[in-house]
């Protein structure tokens, strides 16, 4: 037998399991980072645990799952404050072209820490710009140091301005090099096993920055290794117009033409998919990451999440890049997701529990994980605990789970990943946070100034 942990006397345990159990005074029994029992004290093994923790003033949920991010963007927050997607990108590309490997590492570590403090235990990141020797390895290093479960998406841009793309030619790569490096990363880092802490994703950036050939070749490469595919799609009206002008089809049809539908694919945003395109995604098992704050910040619109869910599409949540959201609080995304589905006149457009399901079970499904997203026997011991005895939750004790979404977004008090405590008493345990912030700010200032 391995090391065991009993978490007992939990104020409210929200398992997010198939039965949707919510247990007052709940308990979890964990062995070697895996949940053995979840429910009441009576459900726990009779044998004593090596360690016991009591959380009577907390609500405990599965660790949140972030399915879309650009962590390097934490270096360039609050820039191009009043622009839509394409103009925003054009303002930032020249700054990002100055990125160095150390920038990638420090920004990723800071973004991961911010996510973990919000209760996130698993995150994908879409890194698609590689100037000055930057590599995906630079943020993989950060993930391994800070202790987050990580899906590293090897992004790419191959079509620059001279060939009708959006990015400057200085930041695009040759397609042969992209595919070669992607293969290298899969072979070096991808772990297909249960409870894997690191997986690699094949992720050309967007229809307006890569060729159809790269999309098809990337899909073939990913499927030859059994890894997942990720990209941006139908983010705003300009994105749709580009697809119609360059390819003669709507974004959803473009995805199908280049073999980017299937249960191994998920697309970010999808604000402008129509009902027919949503139906294609539902029938093929294609997933979607909803990024509500970023969509609002860039005036992209409101993704039809209610229609997606009702059609059977897998939907997860993402904070998106920290320069188009300017925050990395996944619980806040659940709140915004819930509220956005109500602004068009339906007060029941999305419930708090549906929003949390998207942030846990939905994210796990989108990432192709059957070992995270719920607190049940045989699942990874990834969980987050939030204090209930705070000003922000006062008056909501009758439904503390809904309070996580309706009330002011709180930071987690305690977070565990694969049985390892990474947040304790509201503080990160695996990094010197003040030193990280200071280093990050120095590199951010130098990057923006062009020093």
C-alpha positions in Angstrom: 0.0 0.0 0.0 1.1 3.5 -0.8 0.7 6.8 1.1 -2.9 7.5 2.1 -4.8 10.7 2.9 -8.2 11.1 4.4 -10.1 14.4 3.8 -13.1 14.4 6.1 -15.8 16.6 7.6 -16.0 18.5 4.3 -18.5 21.4 4.4 -19.8 20.4 1.0 -18.3 17.8 -1.3 -19.4 18.3 -4.9 -18.3 15.1 -6.7 -19.4 16.0 -10.2 -19.7 12.2 -10.7 -22.4 10.6 -13.0 -24.9 10.9 -10.2 -24.1 14.5 -9.4 -23.7 13.7 -5.7 -23.3 16.7 -3.3 -22.5 15.5 0.2 -22.7 17.7 3.3 -20.0 16.5 5.7 -18.4 14.5 2.9 -15.1 12.7 2.8 -12.4 11.5 0.3 -9.9 8.7 0.8 -6.8 9.0 -1.4 -3.9 6.5 -2.0 -0.9 7.3 -4.1 -2.6 10.3 -5.7 -5.7 8.3 -6.7 -9.2 8.5 -5.1 -10.2 5.3 -3.4 -13.5 6.4 -2.0 -15.7 9.5 -2.2 -18.9 10.3 -0.3 -19.8 10.0 3.3 -17.6 8.9 6.2 -19.3 5.6 6.1 -18.0 5.1 2.5 -14.4 5.3 3.6 -12.1 2.3 4.1 -11.8 1.1 7.6 -8.0 1.3 7.6 -6.4 4.4 9.1 -4.9 7.0 6.8 -1.3 8.2 7.0 -2.6 11.8 7.1 -6.0 13.3 7.9 -7.3 16.8 6.9 -10.6 18.3 8.0 -12.3 20.9 5.9 -15.5 21.8 7.7 -15.6 25.4 6.3 -15.0 24.5 2.7 -16.7 23.4 -0.5 -14.6 20.9 -2.4 -14.9 20.3 -6.1 -12.9 18.5 -8.8 -9.9 20.5 -10.0 -10.9 22.9 -12.8 -9.8 22.2 -16.3 -8.6 25.0 -18.6 -8.8 24.0 -22.3 -7.4 27.1 -24.0 -4.7 29.6 -23.1 -1.7 31.6 -24.5 0.4 31.9 -21.4 3.1 34.0 -22.9 0.6 36.8 -23.2 0.7 37.4 -19.5 3.7 39.6 -20.3 1.6 42.0 -22.4 -1.6 42.6 -20.5 -3.8 45.8 -21.1 -2.4 46.5 -24.6 -4.6 47.4 -27.6 -7.4 47.9 -25.2 -10.1 48.9 -27.7 -9.6 46.7 -30.7 -11.2 43.7 -32.2 -9.3 40.5 -32.8 -7.4 41.2 -36.1 -6.4 44.8 -35.1 -5.5 43.6 -31.6 -3.2 40.9 -33.1 -1.5 43.4 -35.5 -0.7 45.6 -32.5 0.8 42.8 -30.5 2.7 40.7 -33.1 5.7 43.1 -33.2 6.0 43.0 -29.4 5.7 39.2 -29.3 8.4 39.0 -32.0 10.9 40.0 -29.3 10.1 37.1 -27.0 13.1 35.1 -25.6 13.1 31.6 -24.1 13.3 33.0 -20.6 10.2 35.0 -21.3 8.3 31.9 -22.3 9.3 30.1 -19.1 8.6 32.9 -16.6 5.2 33.8 -18.3 4.1 30.2 -18.3 5.0 29.7 -14.7 3.1 32.9 -13.6 0.1 32.0 -15.7 0.0 28.5 -14.3 0.3 29.8 -10.7 -2.6 32.2 -11.4 -4.7 29.3 -12.7 -3.8 27.0 -9.8 -4.8 29.7 -7.3 -8.3 29.9 -9.0 -8.7 26.1 -8.4 -7.4 24.9 -11.8 -5.4 21.6 -11.8 -5.2 20.8 -15.5 -4.4 23.3 -18.3 -3.7 23.3 -22.0 -1.6 26.0 -23.5 -1.4 27.0 -27.1 2.0 28.4 -27.9 2.2 29.3 -31.6 5.0 31.9 -31.9 8.7 30.9 -31.6 11.1 33.8 -32.2 14.7 34.0 -31.0 15.1 30.4 -30.2 11.9 30.0 -28.2 10.6 26.4 -27.9 7.7 24.6 -26.4 10.2 22.9 -24.1 10.5 26.3 -22.3 7.0 26.2 -20.9 7.0 22.4 -20.4 9.9 23.1 -18.0 7.7 25.6 -16.1 4.8 23.0 -15.8 7.1 20.4 -14.4 8.4 22.8 -11.8 5.2 24.2 -10.6 3.2 20.9 -10.6 0.2 21.5 -12.9 -1.2 18.8 -15.1 -0.3 20.1 -18.6 -1.4 19.6 -22.2 1.3 21.4 -24.2 -0.1 22.5 -27.6 2.6 23.0 -30.3 1.1 25.8 -32.2 2.4 27.3 -35.5 2.0 30.0 -38.0 3.2 29.4 -41.6 1.3 32.0 -43.8 2.5 35.6 -43.3 1.4 38.9 -44.8 3.1 38.4 -48.1 1.0 35.3 -48.7 -2.3 36.7 -47.6 -2.1 35.8 -43.9 -2.4 38.0 -40.9 0.9 37.7 -39.0 4.1 39.5 -40.1 6.4 37.3 -42.2 9.1 37.6 -39.4 7.1 35.4 -37.1 6.0 32.6 -39.4 7.9 29.2 -39.8 8.5 26.8 -42.6 5.9 24.0 -42.6 8.5 21.3 -42.8 10.2 22.7 -39.7 6.9 22.9 -37.9 6.0 19.3 -38.6 9.5 18.1 -37.7 9.6 19.9 -34.4 6.0 18.8 -33.6 7.1 15.2 -34.1 10.2 15.7 -31.9 8.0 17.0 -29.1 5.5 14.2 -29.2 8.3 11.6 -29.1 10.2 13.4 -26.3 7.3 14.3 -24.0 3.9 12.9 -24.8 2.6 10.5 -22.1 -0.6 8.6 -23.2 -1.0 6.8 -19.9 -3.6 7.2 -17.3 -2.9 10.0 -14.9 -0.4 11.5 -17.3 1.0 14.8 -16.1 2.2 15.9 -19.6 0.7 15.4 -23.0 1.5 17.1 -26.3 -1.1 18.5 -28.7 -0.8 19.3 -32.4 -2.1 22.9 -32.8 -1.7 25.0 -36.0 -2.8 28.5 -34.9 -5.8 29.5 -37.1 -7.2 29.6 -40.6 -5.8 33.0 -41.2 -2.2 32.1 -40.3 -1.6 28.6 -41.6 -2.2 26.8 -44.9 -4.7 24.1 -45.7 -1.8 21.8 -46.4 -0.4 22.3 -42.9 -3.8 21.7 -41.4 -4.1 18.4 -43.3 -0.5 17.3 -42.6 -0.8 18.2 -38.9 -4.0 16.1 -38.6 -2.3 13.2 -40.3 0.8 13.5 -38.0 -1.4 13.8 -34.8 -3.4 10.7 -35.7 -0.3 8.7 -36.6 0.8 9.2 -32.9 -2.7 9.2 -31.3 -2.5 12.7 -30.0 -5.1 15.4 -30.0 -5.7 18.4 -32.3 -6.4 22.0 -31.4 -6.9 25.3 -33.2 -8.9 28.5 -33.3 -12.1 28.6 -35.3 -14.9 31.1 -36.1 -13.8 33.6 -33.4 -15.5 36.6 -34.9 -17.1 38.0 -38.0 -13.8 38.9 -39.6 -12.6 35.4 -39.0 -15.7 34.1 -40.9 -15.2 36.6 -43.7 -11.6 35.5 -44.1 -12.7 31.9 -44.4 -15.3 32.8 -47.0 -12.9 34.9 -49.0 -9.9 32.6 -48.9 -11.5 29.2 -48.9 -15.0 29.8 -50.1 -16.6 28.0 -47.2 -17.8 28.8 -43.6 -15.3 27.9 -40.8 -17.1 24.7 -39.8 -17.1 23.4 -43.4 -13.4 24.4 -43.6 -12.6 22.3 -40.6 -14.3 19.3 -42.1 -12.5 19.8 -45.5 -9.1 19.7 -43.8 -10.0 16.7 -41.6 -10.3 18.7 -38.4 -13.5 17.2 -37.0 -13.6 14.1 -34.8 -13.5 13.1 -31.2 -9.7 13.9 -31.1 -10.2 17.5 -32.1 -11.3 20.6 -30.1 -11.6 24.2 -31.4 -11.3 27.4 -29.4 -14.1 30.1 -29.4 -16.6 29.0 -32.2 -18.5 32.2 -31.5 -19.9 32.3 -35.1 -20.8 28.7 -35.8 -24.4 28.2 -37.2 -26.8 25.5 -36.2 -25.7 23.2 -39.1 -22.1 23.5 -38.2 -22.9 22.8 -34.6 -24.7 19.7 -35.7 -21.6 18.5 -37.6 -19.5 19.0 -34.4 -22.1 17.1 -32.4 -22.3 14.1 -34.8 -18.5 13.9 -35.1 -17.7 14.3 -31.4 -15.7 17.5 -32.1 -15.1 19.6 -28.9 -15.3 23.3 -28.3 -13.6 25.6 -25.8 -15.7 28.5 -24.7 -13.7 31.7 -23.7 -16.4 34.1 -22.5 -14.1 36.9 -21.1 -11.9 37.1 -24.1 -14.9 37.1 -26.4 -16.3 40.0 -24.5 -13.0 41.9 -24.3 -12.5 41.7 -28.1 -16.2 42.3 -28.9 -16.3 39.0 -30.7 -19.8 38.1 -29.7 -21.5 35.5 -27.5 -20.9 31.8 -28.4 -24.1 29.8 -28.7 -23.2 27.6 -25.8 -26.8 26.7 -25.0 -27.4 25.4 -28.5 -24.0 23.5 -28.4 -24.9 21.8 -25.2 -28.4 20.9 -26.2 -27.0 19.5 -29.5 -24.7 17.2 -27.6 -21.4 19.0 -28.3 -18.6 18.6 -25.8 -17.9 22.1 -24.4 -15.1 23.1 -22.0 -14.0 26.5 -20.7 -10.8 28.5 -21.3 -9.4 31.7 -19.9 -7.7 32.3 -23.3 -4.6 34.5 -23.5 -3.8 36.9 -20.7 -3.7 39.7 -23.2 -7.2 39.2 -24.5 -8.7 38.4 -21.1 -6.1 40.0 -18.9 -6.9 37.5 -16.2 -6.4 33.8 -15.7 -9.2 32.9 -13.2 -11.1 29.9 -14.4 -13.8 30.2 -11.8 -14.5 33.7 -13.2 -14.9 32.1 -16.7 -17.6 29.8 -15.3 -19.4 32.9 -13.9 -19.1 34.8 -17.2 -20.2 31.7 -19.2 -23.3 31.5 -17.0 -24.2 35.2 -17.2 -23.6 35.5 -21.0 -26.1 32.8 -21.8 -28.7 34.9 -20.0 -28.2 38.3 -21.4 -30.4 37.7 -24.5 -33.5 37.2 -22.3 -33.4 33.6 -20.9 -32.8 33.7 -17.2 -32.2 30.0 -17.2 -29.9 30.1 -20.2 -27.1 28.3 -18.2 -27.2 27.2 -14.6 -24.4 27.5 -12.1 -24.0 23.7 -12.0 -23.9 23.5 -15.8 -21.2 26.1 -15.8 -19.2 24.2 -13.2 -19.8 21.0 -15.2 -18.2 22.7 -18.2 -15.3 23.7 -16.1 -14.7 20.2 -14.9 -16.3 17.3 -16.7 -16.7 19.3 -19.9 -13.0 20.2 -19.9 -11.9 16.7 -19.2 -14.0 15.4 -22.2 -12.6 18.1 -24.5 -9.1 17.1 -23.6 -9.9 13.4 -24.0 -9.3 12.6 -20.3 -11.3 9.9 -18.4 -9.2 10.2 -15.3 -9.9 13.8 -14.1 -12.9 16.2 -13.8 -14.8 14.3 -11.1 -14.2 13.0 -7.6 -14.9 9.3 -7.7 -13.1 6.1 -7.1 -10.3 5.4 -9.6 -10.0 9.1 -10.6 -7.0 11.3 -10.1 -6.8 13.1 -6.7 -7.2 16.6 -8.3 -9.4 18.8 -6.2 -9.9 22.4 -5.1 -11.3 23.6 -1.8 -12.8 27.1 -1.3 -13.5 28.7 2.1 -17.2 29.3 2.8 -16.7 31.6 5.8 -15.8 34.7 3.8 -17.4 38.0 3.1 -18.1 37.0 -0.5 -20.0 33.9 0.4 -22.0 35.4 3.3 -25.7 34.8 2.8 -25.2 31.9 0.4 -24.6 29.1 2.8 -27.8 27.4 1.7 -26.3 26.6 -1.7 -22.5 26.9 -1.5 -21.9 25.2 -4.8 -23.9 27.7 -6.7 -22.3 30.5 -4.7 -18.9 29.6 -6.3 -20.4 30.8 -9.6 -23.0 33.4 -8.6 -20.9 35.2 -6.0 -17.6 37.1 -6.3 -15.0 34.7 -7.8 -12.8 33.4 -5.0 -9.3 32.0 -5.0 -9.0 28.5 -3.7 -7.8 28.0 -0.2 -6.3 24.5 -0.9 -5.6 22.7 -4.2 -4.2 19.2 -4.8 -2.9 17.7 -8.1 -2.4 13.9 -8.2 -2.4 13.9 -4.4 0.2 16.7 -4.1 -0.7 19.9 -2.4 0.1 22.8 -4.7 -1.9 25.5 -2.9 -2.2 25.7 0.9 -3.9 28.4 2.9 -4.4 30.4 -0.3 -0.7 30.4 -1.3 1.3 28.5 -3.9 3.6 25.8 -2.4 5.8 25.0 -5.3 7.1 28.5 -6.3 8.4 31.6 -4.6 5.5 33.8 -5.7 7.0 37.3 -4.9 10.2 36.4 -6.7 8.2 35.1 -9.7 6.1 38.2 -9.9 9.2 40.5 -9.7 11.0 38.5 -12.4 7.9 38.5 -14.6 7.4 42.2 -14.3 11.1 42.9 -15.2 10.8 40.8 -18.3 7.4 42.3 -19.2 8.8 45.8 -19.0 11.8 45.0 -21.1 9.7 43.2 -23.7 7.2 46.0 -24.2 9.8 48.7 -24.3 12.0 46.7 -26.7 15.0 46.8 -24.4 
